[in-house]
Amino acid sequence: MTTNIQPRLTQVFRFVRCSYADGVAELVYAFDHGEELIERVRFPQAPALPASHQAAFDAALRMLHLIAGVSYYKAGVPPRIEVAGGPLDDATADLLDALYLHGLAEFAYRNGLDLRGRIAFPRGAAAQPAAKALNLPQRTLVPIGGGKDSLVAVEAIKSIGGEATAVWVGNSPLIAACAERTGLPMLNIQRELAPGLFELNRLGAWNGHIPVTAVNSAILAVAALLYGYDSIAFANERSASAATLEYEGQLVNHQWSKGYVFEQLLGDWLHQHVAADLTYCSLLRPYSELAVTRAFAKLTPYFDAFSSCNRNFKLLGPKPADRWCGQCPKCHFVFLALAPFLAKPRLLSIFGRNLLDDENLAAGFDALLEYQDHKPFECVGEGAEARAAMFALSQRPEWQEDALVNRFRNEILPQLDASELALEPWLQASGEHRIPARLLPALAIFA
């Protein structure tokens, strides 16, 4: 950018235009009358789009433009939003108002902002006629994140002979290795953020967490139409819907765009505006983190390839030398969640060390247990789940003498209600999900 602006003083965020040609989507934004911010999403070896899919594709592309704008809007959080092409219908505006408010709730909390009453997408357009079915091929895009959850989803679909493709956005070698290990066909989409965003950061932009799962979901909706898939099956468990904390009357959930409310909003919107036979769901929604981890504990071929350590996936900064840093909340939670379901030597061989025998990690595990702290701003399970897992370990001789398990038994356990610490209830399925009938048999992997 050649024109210096003060991002925090901008008054309007503008959705300028979006376009698609030759496998590249361009998404254009601007603050006030400043220079354009141009993001590009590259779809490799994209086939020609059937004429019958054009209207649906255009709708999905426009929603991608609107959702991906969250990465840029948060740089200035100006009081007005303008959308090229005029106002939106109520369903579209409702989805975006909710996504920007709740998806940026952690960002707002950490920056001392209150976005309530500030985010208002222009509305007033007439409701769209219901979208028709496009006779999309019965096959599934399964997003791969490099961690245990998406690999459970992959194996669940493979177990019923379902046709699926492992898909990911970005250039993580770790994710690519996990995708290759699945044996599925692979699709790697590239998202190139507008270079001007990094210049805005240098000029003092607001910064923080964005609902990246929502952005990836919108990218995959476009991909489903482009390549021909009738379902997008994420691997978000029901624990993702639980808030991290409550702040001044607002629930703040680090995982909001992985939660069931967003799944419903986007799934319904795609059925109404894009294609009646395009399903967006989470295959793991009926299950807790612990239930998913128990299923993953049987998938030994992935033990030397997966990693849930978020330090592997940061855009900037150093990556850990190994697949597990051992210091972040994700490392702590996955270790704790796997421990009840794996032989101890096997678990230690995955992580290379015993995280529960390191007194220096006490504060990190306390946060997972919601003991004298709130749940970390990470994609981890509920505090009650962590307490159930730790209680189970405290009853097993091979774990009892480890420093943090021993501390839990002597210091924390006496303050808890033992009737709320059973592991078994966390292993039961709930009935809340949007899984299409043809994929329901895949849930037998949890039996």
Buried (B, 14 or more C-beta within 10 A) or exposed (E): BEEEBEBBEBEBBBBBBBEBEEBBBBBBBBBBEBBBBBBEBBBEEBEEBEEEBEBBBBBBBBBBBBBBBBBBBBBBBBEEBBBEEEBBBEBBBBBBBBBBBBBBBBBBBBBEBEBEEBBBBBBEBEEBEEBEEBEBEBBBBBBBBBBBBBBBBBBBBBEBEBEBBBBBBBEBEBBBBBBEBBEBEBBBBBBEBBEBBBBBEEBBBBBBBBBBBBBBBBBBBBBBBBBBBBBBBBBBBBBBBBBBBEBEEBEBBBBBBBBBBBBBBBBBBBBBBBBBBBBBBBBBBBBBBBBBBBBBBEBEEBBEBBBBBBBBBEEEEEBBEEBBBBBBBBBBBBBBBBBBBBEBEEBBEBBEEBBBBBEEBBEBBBBBBBBEBBBBBBBBBBBBBBBBBBBBBBEEEEBEEBBBBBBBBEEBBEEBEEEEBEBEEBBEBEEEBBBBEBBEBBBEBBE
